[in-house]
Amino acid sequence: MVPARRWLKFVALTLLHSATTSYGQTGLSSCPCLEWAGMDQHLSDGHVVYKPVGSGVSYSWPSNYGNGACSAHDLGLPPICSSTSSPSWCRDLWCWVDRNNCQGTSIVRSVLFADVPDLYFSYGTCGSTDSFSSWAAGNLGGRSVISVLTSYLESTRLQIEGAFQSTAGSVSQECIWQDQCQCKGCVHNTAWNQRVNAAEVGTWLQPGAGSDSKRFASCMAKAVGDTYRRAAAKESDASTTRIGYQYYADQASGSL
């Protein structure tokens, strides 16, 4: 016989547990992981081949990259997550999701594979929390928010330097610039009280700059585009009320 007081306590704990969000191996039921994100054209010899736009360098990643289940899919993968100073998102769980079948958590469009339409991913569906919330709850493991931000900046720097070295100062026809001021896909954001698109990366190109210098600046912008999106996906909330921005400046062309 269970004492009445202990029984009530058991019922209360059961109700509390049932009200807690459940993050399964395949993501939230309201935002499940995709079994396959349609990257057939990037499969080669049992690997997914990733080629950063304009870089001329290719990387072979596991064929199940981002597919099927929540996992630290980026852990140990080049060019960013194989370094000793890799950003925190390299160790976080995420997966590809269907933007039309995802509610209650933040998603961001990926440009890793630019020719795959509507490629979206989510950390939130796999239970990964933003760094500020983790810090406030004492779950950053001795790290500070500043160290997290520093790792984001370091990964961006490495990505830019790697892209610059691989292009050797040349320009690529792949790097057609897109003017950020057009702000395609922008919607009104109540937190900023203006139209923004927190999931996109664009360029502002200095008027009067030559076409080659503009294209080269755009190559560098595209190189860091996905590292920017990773930080946005990790740190933003579902309604994008908590957003920030990163930018880099190209001294040669005066572009951002």
C-alpha positions in Angstrom: 0.0 0.0 0.0 1.4 3.4 -1.0 0.8 6.1 1.6 -1.6 8.8 0.3 1.0 11.6 0.7 3.6 9.7 -1.2 1.0 8.7 -3.9 0.1 12.4 -4.4 3.8 13.2 -4.7 4.2 10.5 -7.3 1.3 11.7 -9.3 2.6 15.3 -9.2 6.0 14.2 -10.5 4.4 12.1 -13.2 2.4 15.1 -14.4 5.4 17.3 -14.3 7.4 14.8 -16.4 4.7 14.4 -18.9 4.5 18.1 -19.4 8.2 18.3 -20.2 9.1 18.6 -23.9 10.4 15.3 -25.2 13.3 15.4 -27.6 13.6 12.0 -29.3 16.4 10.6 -31.4 14.5 11.7 -34.5 13.6 15.2 -33.1 10.4 16.7 -31.8 7.1 15.1 -33.0 6.2 18.6 -34.2 9.4 18.9 -36.2 10.8 15.5 -37.0 14.2 14.9 -38.7 14.1 14.1 -42.4 15.0 10.5 -43.4 16.7 11.9 -46.5 17.2 15.6 -47.5 17.5 15.0 -51.2 21.2 15.4 -51.7 21.6 12.6 -54.2 23.6 14.7 -56.6 26.2 15.2 -53.9 26.8 11.5 -53.3 30.0 10.0 -54.5 31.7 6.7 -53.4 29.5 6.4 -50.4 30.1 9.9 -49.2 28.4 13.3 -49.3 30.8 15.7 -51.1 30.8 19.3 -49.8 32.4 21.9 -52.0 32.3 25.5 -50.6 31.2 27.9 -53.3 34.1 29.5 -55.2 36.8 27.7 -53.2 37.8 24.9 -55.6 38.2 22.6 -52.6 36.0 19.5 -51.8 35.4 17.6 -48.6 34.0 14.0 -48.2 31.5 13.7 -45.4 29.5 10.7 -44.1 26.6 9.8 -46.4 24.1 10.2 -43.5 25.2 13.7 -42.8 22.3 15.5 -41.2 19.8 12.8 -42.1 17.6 10.4 -40.2 18.4 11.3 -36.6 19.7 13.9 -34.1 23.4 13.7 -34.0 26.6 15.9 -33.7 26.8 15.5 -37.5 29.6 18.1 -37.8 31.9 16.8 -35.1 35.4 16.3 -36.4 34.6 17.3 -40.0 36.7 19.7 -42.1 37.1 22.6 -42.7 35.7 24.1 -39.5 35.0 21.3 -37.0 38.3 19.5 -37.4 40.3 22.3 -35.8 41.3 22.4 -32.1 39.4 25.7 -31.7 36.2 24.6 -33.3 33.0 26.5 -32.3 30.5 25.0 -29.9 28.0 24.1 -32.6 30.4 21.4 -33.9 29.4 19.4 -30.8 25.7 20.1 -30.8 22.9 17.8 -32.0 20.9 18.7 -35.1 19.3 17.3 -38.2 17.7 18.3 -41.5 14.0 19.2 -41.3 11.0 20.0 -43.5 10.2 23.7 -43.0 6.5 22.9 -43.8 6.4 20.2 -41.1 8.2 22.0 -38.3 6.5 24.0 -35.5 7.6 25.2 -32.1 11.3 25.5 -32.7 13.8 27.6 -34.7 15.0 26.5 -38.2 17.4 28.0 -40.6 18.0 27.6 -44.3 21.4 26.0 -45.1 23.5 26.9 -48.1 26.0 24.1 -47.7 24.5 22.5 -50.8 23.3 25.5 -52.8 21.6 23.5 -55.5 19.4 21.6 -53.0 16.1 23.6 -52.7 14.6 24.3 -49.3 17.3 22.7 -47.3 16.6 23.6 -43.6 18.1 22.4 -40.4 17.4 22.7 -36.7 19.3 22.4 -33.4 16.2 23.1 -31.3 14.3 20.0 -32.5 17.2 17.9 -31.1 17.1 19.6 -27.7 20.2 21.9 -28.2 19.7 25.1 -26.2 21.1 28.5 -26.9 24.3 29.5 -25.1 22.8 32.2 -23.0 20.1 29.9 -21.6 22.7 27.2 -20.9 25.0 29.8 -19.2 22.1 31.1 -17.0 21.3 27.5 -16.0 24.9 26.8 -15.2 25.3 24.2 -18.0 28.1 25.7 -20.1 30.7 23.5 -18.3 32.9 26.2 -17.0 32.8 28.2 -20.3 31.5 31.8 -20.5 29.3 33.4 -23.1 32.3 35.4 -24.2 34.3 32.2 -24.9 31.4 30.9 -27.0 31.3 34.2 -29.1 35.1 34.0 -29.4 34.8 30.5 -30.9 32.3 31.8 -33.4 34.6 34.6 -34.5 37.6 32.3 -34.7 35.7 29.9 -36.9 34.6 32.7 -39.2 38.2 34.0 -39.4 39.5 30.5 -40.3 36.8 30.1 -43.0 37.6 33.5 -44.6 41.4 32.8 -44.5 40.9 29.3 -46.0 38.7 30.7 -48.8 41.2 33.4 -49.6 44.1 31.0 -49.8 42.2 28.4 -51.9 41.1 31.1 -54.4 44.6 32.6 -54.4 43.1 36.0 -55.1 41.2 34.8 -58.2 37.5 35.4 -58.8 34.9 32.7 -59.5 31.9 32.9 -61.7 30.1 31.0 -58.9 30.3 34.1 -56.7 27.6 36.3 -58.2 26.8 38.9 -55.6 23.4 39.5 -54.1 22.7 42.9 -52.8 21.6 42.6 -49.1 19.7 45.9 -49.3 17.1 44.1 -51.4 16.4 42.0 -48.3 14.6 39.2 -50.1 12.3 37.2 -47.8 12.2 39.8 -45.1 9.3 39.9 -42.7 8.4 42.3 -40.0 10.2 41.5 -36.7 8.5 42.9 -33.6 11.8 42.8 -31.6 13.6 45.1 -34.2 10.4 46.9 -35.3 11.4 46.5 -39.0 11.6 44.0 -41.8 14.5 41.6 -41.4 15.5 38.1 -42.4 17.6 36.6 -39.6 18.4 33.4 -41.6 20.0 35.0 -44.6 23.5 36.2 -45.4 24.1 38.9 -48.0 26.6 41.5 -49.2 26.7 45.3 -49.4 29.0 46.1 -52.2 30.7 49.5 -52.4 29.3 51.6 -55.2 32.0 52.2 -57.9 34.0 49.1 -57.0 35.1 47.0 -60.0 33.2 43.8 -60.9 36.1 41.5 -60.1 36.6 43.0 -56.6 32.9 42.8 -56.0 32.8 39.2 -57.1 35.8 38.4 -54.9 34.2 40.1 -51.8 31.1 38.0 -52.6 33.1 34.8 -52.7 34.4 35.6 -49.2 30.8 36.4 -48.0 29.6 33.1 -49.4 32.4 31.2 -47.7 31.3 32.4 -44.3 27.6 32.3 -45.0 27.0 28.9 -43.4 29.1 29.6 -40.3 26.9 32.7 -39.8 23.8 30.6 -40.2 25.1 28.0 -37.7 25.4 30.6 -35.0 22.0 32.0 -35.9 20.4 28.6 -35.8 22.0 27.7 -32.4 21.3 31.0 -30.7 18.0 32.2 -32.0 14.5 31.3 -30.7 11.5 30.1 -32.7 10.0 33.5 -33.1 13.4 35.2 -33.8 12.9 37.8 -31.0 16.5 37.1 -29.9 18.8 37.8 -32.9 22.1 39.4 -33.5 24.4 39.9 -36.5 27.9 39.3 -37.7 29.7 41.0 -40.5 33.1 41.2 -42.1 34.6 44.0 -44.2 36.6 43.6 -47.4 39.3 46.4 -47.3 40.2 46.1 -51.0 36.7 46.8 -52.3 35.2 48.6 -49.3 32.3 46.1 -49.2 30.6 44.4 -46.3 
